Amino acid sequence: MKILVEVGGRTLSGTLDDTAAARDFGSLLPIALIMDDYARTEKIADLPKRLSIAGAPAGATPTAGDICYYAPWGNLALFYRGAAHARGLVRLGRLVEGVETLVGAGPLSVNIRVAGD
């Protein structure tokens, strides 16, 4: 599924993977979130519900541009830097461009929707 992420006056494109967790996330779209910086690596925000992680690997090693779900906390994570392998991290998809828009301390207002909507 193709998605658009509106942040900081830019519209970034991305693609969600064909997994149970990504489809569950896609069912929440469109969604508006205030995303806080975490560990100078990612922007995170709580989701309104827990996602299904059926069939997902036990963890993931994120790279810049990855869209992930951290199951233990129930939050969405948009990575702007790579990070170490984390148990409970489930990759949902990937931003195609514009990851640098996410860099910086402080919260960001983010709108995510299905492309074409």
C-alpha positions in Angstrom: 0.0 0.0 0.0 1.3 3.4 -0.9 1.1 6.1 1.7 1.8 9.8 2.1 3.3 11.3 5.3 2.8 15.0 5.7 5.3 16.7 8.0 7.0 20.1 8.2 5.3 21.4 5.0 6.5 18.4 3.0 4.8 15.3 1.7 6.9 12.2 1.9 5.9 9.0 0.1 6.2 5.5 1.5 5.1 2.0 1.1 3.6 -0.4 3.7 4.7 -4.0 3.6 2.2 -6.8 2.9 2.0 -8.1 6.5 -0.7 -8.4 9.1 0.8 -5.6 11.2 1.1 -3.3 8.2 -2.5 -4.0 7.0 -3.7 -3.4 10.6 -1.8 0.0 10.6 -3.3 0.8 7.2 -6.8 0.4 8.6 -6.1 3.3 10.9 -5.4 5.7 8.1 -5.8 8.6 7.8 -4.3 9.4 11.1 -2.9 12.6 12.7 -0.1 12.2 15.3 2.2 14.4 17.4 5.5 12.5 17.2 8.2 13.1 19.8 11.9 12.5 19.3 13.3 9.4 20.8 17.1 8.7 21.3 18.0 11.1 18.4 17.1 8.2 16.1 13.4 8.1 15.6 10.1 9.9 16.0 7.5 8.0 18.0 3.8 8.4 18.9 1.2 6.2 20.6 -1.4 4.6 18.3 -5.1 4.5 19.2 -5.0 0.7 19.3 -2.5 -2.2 19.5 -1.7 -3.7 16.1 -1.8 -7.4 15.2 1.7 -8.8 15.1 0.7 -12.3 14.0 3.4 -13.9 12.0 5.9 -11.1 12.6 9.5 -11.8 13.5 10.5 -11.4 17.1 12.4 -8.2 16.4 14.0 -6.0 13.7 17.1 -4.0 13.0 15.8 -0.6 11.7 17.5 1.6 9.1 16.8 5.2 8.2 13.5 5.4 6.5 11.9 2.4 8.2 8.3 2.7 9.5 8.0 0.4 12.5 5.7 -0.6 15.3 7.1 -1.2 18.8 4.8 -3.8 20.2 5.8 -3.5 23.9 4.8 0.1 24.0 2.1 0.1 21.2 3.7 3.0 19.3 4.6 4.0 15.8 8.2 4.8 15.0 9.6 6.6 12.0 13.4 6.1 11.9 15.6 8.8 10.6 18.8 6.9 11.7 19.6 3.2 11.9 19.5 1.5 15.3 20.5 -1.8 16.9 18.3 -4.8 16.7 15.3 -4.5 19.0 13.0 -7.3 20.2 9.4 -6.4 19.8 10.1 -4.0 16.9 8.0 -4.8 13.8 8.7 -3.3 10.4 5.6 -1.9 8.8 7.1 -0.3 5.7 9.5 2.3 4.4 9.7 6.0 3.5 10.9 6.4 0.0 12.4 9.9 0.5 12.7 12.9 2.7 13.8 11.1 5.9 15.9 14.2 6.8 12.6 16.1 7.4 12.2 14.0 10.6 15.6 15.0 12.1 15.7 17.2 15.1 14.6 17.5 18.7 11.1 18.3 19.7 7.7 17.1 18.5 6.4 17.1 14.9 2.8 17.2 13.7 2.5 14.3 11.3 -0.5 13.3 9.1 -0.4 9.9 7.4 -2.9 8.8 4.7 -3.3 6.3 1.9 -1.9 7.8 -1.4 -4.8 8.8 -3.6 -7.2 9.6 -0.8 
